[in-house]
């Protein structure tokens, strides 16, 4: 499998190549994603844009661990726009992109970890 979003070298560097730690990080990330998505949709629906920006910031930190550079850049843009309450028409697209990227990266991480065992 070719990895389109996941950067294994970053995860290897922060874990020292420890497969158990890599699996744990992937599991934590996998558990956070549904919480991020639920929170983002809820805050968007409530028009709590500043809080939505804060949550995008938190999600940005999580995606960085898996080397998701493009997703991190997108979340940074989302964070700044939401905190300022600007370009609201883009927020739903940011959430959809985050959902697609995290779904892809989880499949890529699962593939990577299965090959390393």
N, CA, C and O atoms as CSV, one atom per row, in Angstrom:
chain,resi,resn,atom,element,x,y,z
A,1,UNK,N,N,0.844,-1.182,0.000
A,1,UNK,CA,C,0.000,0.000,0.000
A,1,UNK,C,C,0.889,1.246,0.000
A,1,UNK,O,O,1.847,1.346,0.767
A,2,UNK,N,N,0.552,2.180,-0.868
A,2,UNK,CA,C,1.264,3.451,-0.883
A,2,UNK,C,C,0.588,4.385,0.116
A,2,UNK,O,O,-0.636,4.518,0.127
A,3,UNK,N,N,1.381,5.016,0.937
A,3,UNK,CA,C,0.828,5.904,1.959
A,3,UNK,C,C,0.716,7.318,1.402
A,3,UNK,O,O,1.715,7.937,1.036
A,4,UNK,N,N,-0.498,7.809,1.347
A,4,UNK,CA,C,-0.753,9.117,0.757
A,4,UNK,C,C,-0.770,10.229,1.798
A,4,UNK,O,O,-0.508,11.387,1.473
A,5,UNK,N,N,-1.073,9.890,3.036
A,5,UNK,CA,C,-1.164,10.892,4.101
A,5,UNK,C,C,-0.215,10.579,5.251
A,5,UNK,O,O,0.458,11.467,5.772
A,6,UNK,N,N,-0.168,9.320,5.637
A,6,UNK,CA,C,0.648,8.868,6.764
A,6,UNK,C,C,2.134,8.946,6.426
A,6,UNK,O,O,2.560,8.539,5.346
A,7,UNK,N,N,2.907,9.472,7.358
A,7,UNK,CA,C,4.366,9.538,7.217
A,7,UNK,C,C,4.984,8.646,8.302
A,7,UNK,O,O,5.217,9.106,9.420
A,8,UNK,N,N,5.250,7.380,7.979
A,8,UNK,CA,C,5.775,6.446,8.980
A,8,UNK,C,C,7.066,6.912,9.643
A,8,UNK,O,O,7.294,6.642,10.822
A,9,UNK,N,N,7.911,7.611,8.885
A,9,UNK,CA,C,9.204,8.021,9.443
A,9,UNK,C,C,9.031,8.960,10.637
A,9,UNK,O,O,9.840,8.927,11.564
A,10,UNK,N,N,8.006,9.782,10.629
A,10,UNK,CA,C,7.796,10.684,11.768
A,10,UNK,C,C,7.378,9.885,13.000
A,10,UNK,O,O,7.898,10.109,14.093
A,11,UNK,N,N,6.454,8.969,12.828
A,11,UNK,CA,C,6.018,8.134,13.946
A,11,UNK,C,C,7.186,7.298,14.473
A,11,UNK,O,O,7.338,7.136,15.683
A,12,UNK,N,N,7.998,6.776,13.578
A,12,UNK,CA,C,9.176,6.010,13.995
A,12,UNK,C,C,10.133,6.878,14.808
A,12,UNK,O,O,10.684,6.435,15.816
A,13,UNK,N,N,10.321,8.109,14.364
A,13,UNK,CA,C,11.285,8.981,15.049
A,13,UNK,C,C,10.842,9.336,16.461
A,13,UNK,O,O,11.673,9.418,17.366
A,14,UNK,N,N,9.548,9.546,16.663
A,14,UNK,CA,C,9.099,9.944,17.999
A,14,UNK,C,C,8.913,8.759,18.940
A,14,UNK,O,O,8.814,8.937,20.154
A,15,UNK,N,N,8.866,7.545,18.378
A,15,UNK,CA,C,8.686,6.361,19.218
A,15,UNK,C,C,9.957,5.532,19.325
A,15,UNK,O,O,9.996,4.544,20.058
A,16,UNK,N,N,10.992,5.927,18.601
A,16,UNK,CA,C,12.206,5.126,18.581
A,16,UNK,C,C,11.999,3.789,17.900
A,16,UNK,O,O,12.768,2.852,18.113
A,17,UNK,N,N,10.952,3.696,17.073
A,17,UNK,CA,C,10.662,2.453,16.365
A,17,UNK,C,C,9.966,1.402,17.209
A,17,UNK,O,O,9.815,0.262,16.771
A,18,UNK,N,N,9.541,1.762,18.404
A,18,UNK,CA,C,8.863,0.826,19.306
A,18,UNK,C,C,7.446,0.554,18.800
A,18,UNK,O,O,6.590,1.437,18.841
A,19,UNK,N,N,7.203,-0.657,18.330
A,19,UNK,CA,C,5.911,-1.013,17.737
A,19,UNK,C,C,4.767,-0.891,18.740
A,19,UNK,O,O,3.664,-0.481,18.376
A,20,UNK,N,N,5.016,-1.235,19.975
A,20,UNK,CA,C,3.963,-1.149,20.986
A,20,UNK,C,C,3.533,0.301,21.187
A,20,UNK,O,O,2.342,0.597,21.282
A,21,UNK,N,N,4.502,1.193,21.251
A,21,UNK,CA,C,4.198,2.622,21.417
A,21,UNK,C,C,3.494,3.158,20.169
A,21,UNK,O,O,2.554,3.947,20.274
A,22,UNK,N,N,3.946,2.732,18.997
A,22,UNK,CA,C,3.289,3.159,17.757
A,22,UNK,C,C,1.824,2.723,17.745
A,22,UNK,O,O,0.939,3.500,17.387
A,23,UNK,N,N,1.583,1.490,18.134
A,23,UNK,CA,C,0.207,0.980,18.177
A,23,UNK,C,C,-0.632,1.756,19.187
A,23,UNK,O,O,-1.801,2.048,18.939
A,24,UNK,N,N,-0.034,2.083,20.313
A,24,UNK,CA,C,-0.748,2.840,21.339
A,24,UNK,C,C,-1.110,4.235,20.822
A,24,UNK,O,O,-2.238,4.692,21.008
A,25,UNK,N,N,-0.177,4.896,20.188
A,25,UNK,CA,C,-0.428,6.230,19.627
A,25,UNK,C,C,-1.536,6.159,18.577
A,25,UNK,O,O,-2.432,7.002,18.555
A,26,UNK,N,N,-1.470,5.154,17.712
A,26,UNK,CA,C,-2.502,4.991,16.684
A,26,UNK,C,C,-3.869,4.756,17.318
A,26,UNK,O,O,-4.876,5.280,16.842
A,27,UNK,N,N,-3.903,3.972,18.389
A,27,UNK,CA,C,-5.160,3.713,19.082
A,27,UNK,C,C,-5.739,4.962,19.719
A,27,UNK,O,O,-6.943,5.209,19.644
A,28,UNK,N,N,-4.879,5.744,20.343
A,28,UNK,CA,C,-5.329,7.000,20.961
A,28,UNK,C,C,-5.890,7.925,19.883
A,28,UNK,O,O,-6.956,8.516,20.053
A,29,UNK,N,N,-5.165,8.043,18.777
A,29,UNK,CA,C,-5.614,8.884,17.671
A,29,UNK,C,C,-6.976,8.398,17.160
A,29,UNK,O,O,-7.900,9.187,16.966
A,30,UNK,N,N,-7.074,7.097,16.950
A,30,UNK,CA,C,-8.331,6.517,16.462
A,30,UNK,C,C,-9.506,6.787,17.384
A,30,UNK,O,O,-10.636,6.945,16.921
A,31,UNK,N,N,-9.250,6.842,18.680
A,31,UNK,CA,C,-10.312,7.147,19.646
A,31,UNK,C,C,-10.658,8.632,19.658
A,31,UNK,O,O,-11.802,8.997,19.926
A,32,UNK,N,N,-9.690,9.482,19.373
A,32,UNK,CA,C,-9.919,10.923,19.393
A,32,UNK,C,C,-10.719,11.401,18.189
A,32,UNK,O,O,-11.521,12.327,18.306
A,33,UNK,N,N,-10.510,10.787,17.049
A,33,UNK,CA,C,-11.117,11.279,15.809
A,33,UNK,C,C,-12.641,11.402,15.910
A,33,UNK,O,O,-13.174,12.462,15.581
A,34,UNK,N,N,-13.364,10.367,16.350
A,34,UNK,CA,C,-14.818,10.531,16.442
A,34,UNK,C,C,-15.218,11.661,17.396
A,34,UNK,O,O,-16.207,12.355,17.159
A,35,UNK,N,N,-14.453,11.840,18.467
A,35,UNK,CA,C,-14.740,12.929,19.407
A,35,UNK,C,C,-14.528,14.279,18.734
A,35,UNK,O,O,-15.335,15.192,18.901
A,36,UNK,N,N,-13.440,14.406,17.971
A,36,UNK,CA,C,-13.187,15.649,17.245
A,36,UNK,C,C,-14.324,15.941,16.267
A,36,UNK,O,O,-14.841,17.057,16.216
A,37,UNK,N,N,-14.706,14.925,15.490
A,37,UNK,CA,C,-15.746,15.124,14.480
A,37,UNK,C,C,-17.086,15.485,15.107
A,37,UNK,O,O,-17.769,16.399,14.645
A,38,UNK,N,N,-17.453,14.776,16.147
A,38,UNK,CA,C,-18.712,15.079,16.834
A,38,UNK,C,C,-18.677,16.494,17.393
A,38,UNK,O,O,-19.642,17.247,17.259
A,39,UNK,N,N,-17.573,16.846,18.013
A,39,UNK,CA,C,-17.431,18.179,18.581
A,39,UNK,C,C,-17.471,19.264,17.523
A,39,UNK,O,O,-18.128,20.290,17.703
A,40,UNK,N,N,-16.769,19.041,16.417
A,40,UNK,CA,C,-16.753,20.035,15.342
A,40,UNK,C,C,-18.148,20.265,14.778
A,40,UNK,O,O,-18.575,21.404,14.587
A,41,UNK,N,N,-18.849,19.174,14.516
A,41,UNK,CA,C,-20.203,19.304,13.950
A,41,UNK,C,C,-21.141,20.001,14.926
A,41,UNK,O,O,-21.956,20.839,14.540
A,42,UNK,N,N,-21.011,19.641,16.185
A,42,UNK,CA,C,-21.857,20.252,17.207
A,42,UNK,C,C,-21.588,21.752,17.336
A,42,UNK,O,O,-22.520,22.556,17.352
A,43,UNK,N,N,-20.325,22.115,17.427
A,43,UNK,CA,C,-19.971,23.527,17.567
A,43,UNK,C,C,-20.363,24.331,16.330
A,43,UNK,O,O,-20.800,25.476,16.443
A,44,UNK,N,N,-20.206,23.733,15.158
A,44,UNK,CA,C,-20.624,24.406,13.935
A,44,UNK,C,C,-22.130,24.651,13.961
A,44,UNK,O,O,-22.598,25.748,13.654
A,45,UNK,N,N,-22.875,23.621,14.330
A,45,UNK,CA,C,-24.328,23.742,14.402
A,45,UNK,C,C,-24.792,24.781,15.411
A,45,UNK,O,O,-25.826,25.422,15.225
A,46,UNK,N,N,-24.021,24.943,16.478
A,46,UNK,CA,C,-24.355,25.921,17.523
A,46,UNK,C,C,-23.778,27.310,17.220
A,46,UNK,O,O,-23.986,28.261,17.973
A,47,UNK,N,N,-23.056,27.403,16.108
A,47,UNK,CA,C,-22.408,28.639,15.704
A,47,UNK,C,C,-21.428,29.157,16.768
A,47,UNK,O,O,-21.294,30.363,16.975
A,48,UNK,N,N,-20.758,28.232,17.425
A,48,UNK,CA,C,-19.727,28.563,18.412
A,48,UNK,C,C,-18.378,28.495,17.698
A,48,UNK,O,O,-17.611,27.545,17.853
A,49,UNK,N,N,-18.122,29.525,16.920
A,49,UNK,CA,C,-16.986,29.505,16.015
A,49,UNK,C,C,-15.643,29.587,16.720
A,49,UNK,O,O,-14.704,28.896,16.324
A,50,UNK,N,N,-15.525,30.401,17.739
A,50,UNK,CA,C,-14.243,30.495,18.440
A,50,UNK,C,C,-13.878,29.142,19.043
A,50,UNK,O,O,-12.738,28.693,18.929
A,51,UNK,N,N,-14.858,28.489,19.689
A,51,UNK,CA,C,-14.625,27.164,20.276
A,51,UNK,C,C,-14.283,26.146,19.187
A,51,UNK,O,O,-13.467,25.249,19.398
A,52,UNK,N,N,-14.912,26.294,18.031
A,52,UNK,CA,C,-14.611,25.424,16.894
A,52,UNK,C,C,-13.146,25.593,16.482
A,52,UNK,O,O,-12.468,24.616,16.164
A,53,UNK,N,N,-12.669,26.827,16.490
A,53,UNK,CA,C,-11.262,27.094,16.195
A,53,UNK,C,C,-10.336,26.448,17.207
A,53,UNK,O,O,-9.281,25.922,16.853
A,54,UNK,N,N,-10.738,26.492,18.468
A,54,UNK,CA,C,-9.926,25.843,19.509
A,54,UNK,C,C,-9.847,24.336,19.292
A,54,UNK,O,O,-8.795,23.725,19.476
A,55,UNK,N,N,-10.980,23.743,18.898
A,55,UNK,CA,C,-10.997,22.301,18.655
A,55,UNK,C,C,-10.171,21.948,17.417
A,55,UNK,O,O,-9.505,20.913,17.393
A,56,UNK,N,N,-10.210,22.787,16.404
A,56,UNK,CA,C,-9.367,22.557,15.214
A,56,UNK,C,C,-7.893,22.600,15.612
A,56,UNK,O,O,-7.082,21.828,15.100
A,57,UNK,N,N,-7.556,23.501,16.520
A,57,UNK,CA,C,-6.173,23.585,17.017
A,57,UNK,C,C,-5.773,22.286,17.719
A,57,UNK,O,O,-4.680,21.764,17.501
A,58,UNK,N,N,-6.648,21.784,18.543
A,58,UNK,CA,C,-6.371,20.536,19.271
A,58,UNK,C,C,-6.210,19.369,18.283
A,58,UNK,O,O,-5.306,18.546,18.428
A,59,UNK,N,N,-7.084,19.309,17.293
A,59,UNK,CA,C,-7.003,18.245,16.284
A,59,UNK,C,C,-5.702,18.354,15.492
A,59,UNK,O,O,-5.110,17.341,15.120
A,60,UNK,N,N,-5.263,19.580,15.238
A,60,UNK,CA,C,-4.014,19.802,14.498
A,60,UNK,C,C,-2.840,19.145,15.221
A,60,UNK,O,O,-1.981,18.535,14.585
A,61,UNK,N,N,-2.802,19.264,16.527
A,61,UNK,CA,C,-1.738,18.629,17.303
A,61,UNK,C,C,-1.756,17.119,17.161
A,61,UNK,O,O,-0.706,16.479,17.095
A,62,UNK,N,N,-2.943,16.557,17.114
A,62,UNK,CA,C,-3.054,15.099,16.995
A,62,UNK,C,C,-2.624,14.584,15.628
A,62,UNK,O,O,-1.953,13.555,15.540
A,63,UNK,N,N,-2.997,15.279,14.568
A,63,UNK,CA,C,-2.641,14.787,13.234
A,63,UNK,C,C,-1.146,14.911,12.969
A,63,UNK,O,O,-0.586,14.159,12.172
A,64,UNK,N,N,-0.515,15.843,13.628
A,64,UNK,CA,C,0.922,16.047,13.456
A,64,UNK,C,C,1.709,14.803,13.845
A,64,UNK,O,O,2.729,14.496,13.230
A,65,UNK,N,N,1.245,14.093,14.855
A,65,UNK,CA,C,1.933,12.889,15.344
A,65,UNK,C,C,2.037,11.819,14.259
A,65,UNK,O,O,2.976,11.023,14.251
A,66,UNK,N,N,1.071,11.806,13.348
A,66,UNK,CA,C,1.106,10.812,12.277
A,66,UNK,C,C,1.689,11.381,10.985
A,66,UNK,O,O,1.594,10.763,9.924
A,67,UNK,N,N,2.292,12.560,11.087
A,67,UNK,CA,C,2.948,13.149,9.928
A,67,UNK,C,C,1.988,13.677,8.872
A,67,UNK,O,O,2.348,13.787,7.700
A,68,UNK,N,N,0.776,14.001,9.281
A,68,UNK,CA,C,-0.253,14.474,8.344
A,68,UNK,C,C,-0.076,15.978,8.103
A,68,UNK,O,O,-0.883,16.789,8.557
A,69,UNK,N,N,0.986,16.332,7.387
A,69,UNK,CA,C,1.362,17.730,7.212
A,69,UNK,C,C,0.291,18.570,6.520
A,69,UNK,O,O,-0.031,19.667,6.977
A,70,UNK,N,N,-0.262,18.056,5.418
A,70,UNK,CA,C,-1.280,18.818,4.697
A,70,UNK,C,C,-2.532,19.009,5.552
A,70,UNK,O,O,-3.126,20.087,5.561
A,71,UNK,N,N,-2.919,17.981,6.252
A,71,UNK,CA,C,-4.091,18.074,7.119
A,71,UNK,C,C,-3.835,19.075,8.237
A,71,UNK,O,O,-4.727,19.837,8.611
A,72,UNK,N,N,-2.623,19.073,8.766
A,72,UNK,CA,C,-2.267,20.027,9.824
A,72,UNK,C,C,-2.345,21.463,9.304
A,72,UNK,O,O,-2.828,22.353,10.004
A,73,UNK,N,N,-1.874,21.685,8.083
A,73,UNK,CA,C,-1.959,23.037,7.496
A,73,UNK,C,C,-3.414,23.456,7.301
A,73,UNK,O,O,-3.780,24.599,7.575
A,74,UNK,N,N,-4.234,22.530,6.829
A,74,UNK,CA,C,-5.648,22.816,6.627
A,74,UNK,C,C,-6.312,23.149,7.965
A,74,UNK,O,O,-7.103,24.088,8.049
A,75,UNK,N,N,-5.994,22.386,9.001
A,75,UNK,CA,C,-6.579,22.633,10.320
A,75,UNK,C,C,-6.113,23.961,10.893
A,75,UNK,O,O,-6.865,24.615,11.617
A,76,UNK,N,N,-4.894,24.371,10.587
A,76,UNK,CA,C,-4.402,25.680,11.027
A,76,UNK,C,C,-5.228,26.793,10.384
A,76,UNK,O,O,-5.623,27.750,11.049
A,77,UNK,N,N,-5.482,26.654,9.086
A,77,UNK,CA,C,-6.323,27.639,8.394
A,77,UNK,C,C,-7.725,27.654,9.007
A,77,UNK,O,O,-8.288,28.717,9.266
A,78,UNK,N,N,-8.274,26.470,9.232
A,78,UNK,CA,C,-9.594,26.333,9.842
A,78,UNK,C,C,-9.612,27.017,11.215
A,78,UNK,O,O,-10.519,27.787,11.530
A,79,UNK,N,N,-8.605,26.722,12.010
A,79,UNK,CA,C,-8.495,27.311,13.353
A,79,UNK,C,C,-8.553,28.835,13.290
A,79,UNK,O,O,-9.349,29.463,13.989
A,80,UNK,N,N,-7.711,29.419,12.453
A,80,UNK,CA,C,-7.616,30.873,12.386
A,80,UNK,C,C,-8.911,31.506,11.875
A,80,UNK,O,O,-9.371,32.516,12.406
A,81,UNK,N,N,-9.487,30.901,10.845
A,81,UNK,CA,C,-10.738,31.443,10.309
A,81,UNK,C,C,-11.879,31.326,11.321
A,81,UNK,O,O,-12.652,32.265,11.507
A,82,UNK,N,N,-11.976,30.167,11.971
A,82,UNK,CA,C,-13.068,29.962,12.926
A,82,UNK,C,C,-12.925,30.874,14.141
A,82,UNK,O,O,-13.913,31.444,14.604
A,83,UNK,N,N,-11.731,31.015,14.650
A,83,UNK,CA,C,-11.533,31.905,15.798
A,83,UNK,C,C,-11.928,33.343,15.465
A,83,UNK,O,O,-12.417,34.078,16.324
A,84,UNK,N,N,-11.712,33.731,14.214
A,84,UNK,CA,C,-12.061,35.080,13.776
A,84,UNK,C,C,-13.512,35.166,13.285
A,84,UNK,O,O,-14.024,36.259,13.044
A,85,UNK,N,N,-14.167,34.016,13.139
A,85,UNK,CA,C,-15.538,33.996,12.641
A,85,UNK,C,C,-15.632,34.402,11.175
A,85,UNK,O,O,-16.649,34.942,10.741
A,86,UNK,N,N,-14.583,34.146,10.421
A,86,UNK,CA,C,-14.524,34.555,9.017
A,86,UNK,C,C,-14.719,33.363,8.079
A,86,UNK,O,O,-14.409,32.226,8.434
A,87,UNK,N,N,-15.230,33.635,6.892
A,87,UNK,CA,C,-15.409,32.644,5.829
A,87,UNK,C,C,-16.122,31.385,6.333
A,87,UNK,O,O,-15.677,30.264,6.085
A,88,UNK,N,N,-17.202,31.582,7.021
A,88,UNK,CA,C,-17.955,30.483,7.633
A,88,UNK,C,C,-18.400,29.422,6.637
A,88,UNK,O,O,-18.603,28.263,6.999
A,89,UNK,N,N,-18.548,29.828,5.381
A,89,UNK,CA,C,-18.987,28.883,4.356
A,89,UNK,C,C,-17.966,27.768,4.130
A,89,UNK,O,O,-18.306,26.738,3.549
A,90,UNK,N,N,-16.734,27.950,4.574
A,90,UNK,CA,C,-15.682,26.939,4.394
A,90,UNK,C,C,-15.657,25.887,5.510
A,90,UNK,O,O,-15.070,24.821,5.325
A,91,UNK,N,N,-16.267,26.157,6.640
A,91,UNK,CA,C,-16.102,25.304,7.817
A,91,UNK,C,C,-16.560,23.870,7.579
A,91,UNK,O,O,-15.874,22.924,7.966
A,92,UNK,N,N,-17.711,23.711,6.948
A,92,UNK,CA,C,-18.222,22.370,6.690
A,92,UNK,C,C,-17.256,21.572,5.812
A,92,UNK,O,O,-17.046,20.379,6.031
A,93,UNK,N,N,-16.677,22.239,4.824
A,93,UNK,CA,C,-15.697,21.579,3.952
A,93,UNK,C,C,-14.439,21.165,4.702
A,93,UNK,O,O,-13.868,20.107,4.437
A,94,UNK,N,N,-14.012,22.003,5.638
A,94,UNK,CA,C,-12.857,21.648,6.462
A,94,UNK,C,C,-13.149,20.376,7.265
A,94,UNK,O,O,-12.304,19.486,7.362
A,95,UNK,N,N,-14.338,20.304,7.830
A,95,UNK,CA,C,-14.713,19.142,8.638
A,95,UNK,C,C,-14.782,17.888,7.763
A,95,UNK,O,O,-14.314,16.822,8.164
A,96,UNK,N,N,-15.359,18.016,6.582
A,96,UNK,CA,C,-15.441,16.884,5.652
A,96,UNK,C,C,-14.046,16.409,5.249
A,96,UNK,O,O,-13.792,15.206,5.190
A,97,UNK,N,N,-13.149,17.343,4.975
A,97,UNK,CA,C,-11.771,16.992,4.606
A,97,UNK,C,C,-11.048,16.315,5.775
A,97,UNK,O,O,-10.322,15.340,5.581
A,98,UNK,N,N,-11.251,16.833,6.974
A,98,UNK,CA,C,-10.644,16.214,8.156
A,98,UNK,C,C,-11.143,14.779,8.306
A,98,UNK,O,O,-10.356,13.875,8.587
A,99,UNK,N,N,-12.434,14.567,8.122
A,99,UNK,CA,C,-13.000,13.224,8.235
A,99,UNK,C,C,-12.400,12.284,7.182
A,99,UNK,O,O,-12.033,11.153,7.498
A,100,UNK,N,N,-12.302,12.746,5.948
A,100,UNK,CA,C,-11.736,11.916,4.873
A,100,UNK,C,C,-10.266,11.598,5.138
A,100,UNK,O,O,-9.832,10.455,4.993
A,101,UNK,N,N,-9.507,12.618,5.527
A,101,UNK,CA,C,-8.076,12.415,5.786
A,101,UNK,C,C,-7.843,11.447,6.941
A,101,UNK,O,O,-6.967,10.587,6.866
A,102,UNK,N,N,-8.618,11.585,8.000
A,102,UNK,CA,C,-8.408,10.704,9.150
A,102,UNK,C,C,-8.834,9.277,8.836
A,102,UNK,O,O,-8.232,8.327,9.338
A,103,UNK,N,N,-9.849,9.118,8.023
A,103,UNK,CA,C,-10.252,7.774,7.609
A,103,UNK,C,C,-9.134,7.124,6.792
A,103,UNK,O,O,-8.798,5.959,7.006
A,104,UNK,N,N,-8.570,7.875,5.865
A,104,UNK,CA,C,-7.469,7.371,5.039
A,104,UNK,C,C,-6.254,7.030,5.891
A,104,UNK,O,O,-5.654,5.967,5.734
A,105,UNK,N,N,-5.897,7.936,6.792
A,105,UNK,CA,C,-4.686,7.705,7.578
A,105,UNK,C,C,-4.850,6.505,8.508
A,105,UNK,O,O,-3.879,5.790,8.757
A,106,UNK,N,N,-6.035,6.271,9.019
A,106,UNK,CA,C,-6.215,5.111,9.900
A,106,UNK,C,C,-6.023,3.809,9.121
A,106,UNK,O,O,-5.461,2.850,9.649
A,107,UNK,N,N,-6.483,3.771,7.880
A,107,UNK,CA,C,-6.265,2.583,7.047
A,107,UNK,C,C,-4.773,2.419,6.744
A,107,UNK,O,O,-4.247,1.306,6.762
A,108,UNK,N,N,-4.107,3.522,6.471
A,108,UNK,CA,C,-2.675,3.464,6.182
A,108,UNK,C,C,-1.870,3.031,7.402
A,108,UNK,O,O,-0.952,2.220,7.281
A,109,UNK,N,N,-2.203,3.558,8.560
A,109,UNK,CA,C,-1.500,3.181,9.794
A,109,UNK,C,C,-1.735,1.708,10.104
A,109,UNK,O,O,-0.804,0.994,10.477
A,110,UNK,N,N,-2.975,1.251,9.952
A,110,UNK,CA,C,-3.282,-0.160,10.206
A,110,UNK,C,C,-2.460,-1.058,9.280
A,110,UNK,O,O,-1.930,-2.081,9.712
A,111,UNK,N,N,-2.357,-0.675,8.014
A,111,UNK,CA,C,-1.564,-1.438,7.070
A,111,UNK,C,C,-0.093,-1.461,7.492
A,111,UNK,O,O,0.540,-2.516,7.504
A,112,UNK,N,N,0.436,-0.307,7.832
A,112,UNK,CA,C,1.837,-0.195,8.240
A,112,UNK,C,C,2.123,-1.063,9.466
A,112,UNK,O,O,3.097,-1.814,9.494
A,113,UNK,N,N,1.268,-0.948,10.465
A,113,UNK,CA,C,1.493,-1.706,11.702
A,113,UNK,C,C,1.353,-3.211,11.469
A,113,UNK,O,O,2.064,-3.997,12.095
A,114,UNK,N,N,0.459,-3.617,10.590
A,114,UNK,CA,C,0.284,-5.056,10.317
A,114,UNK,C,C,1.512,-5.637,9.628
A,114,UNK,O,O,1.834,-6.809,9.827
A,115,UNK,N,N,2.199,-4.839,8.825
A,115,UNK,CA,C,3.399,-5.299,8.125
A,115,UNK,C,C,4.624,-5.343,9.028
A,115,UNK,O,O,5.592,-6.041,8.728
A,116,UNK,N,N,4.587,-4.614,10.116
A,116,UNK,CA,C,5.741,-4.523,11.014
A,116,UNK,C,C,5.722,-5.565,12.117
A,116,UNK,O,O,6.707,-5.726,12.838
A,117,UNK,N,N,4.623,-6.264,12.251
A,117,UNK,CA,C,4.514,-7.252,13.344
A,117,UNK,C,C,5.143,-8.557,12.966
A,117,UNK,O,O,5.142,-9.496,13.763
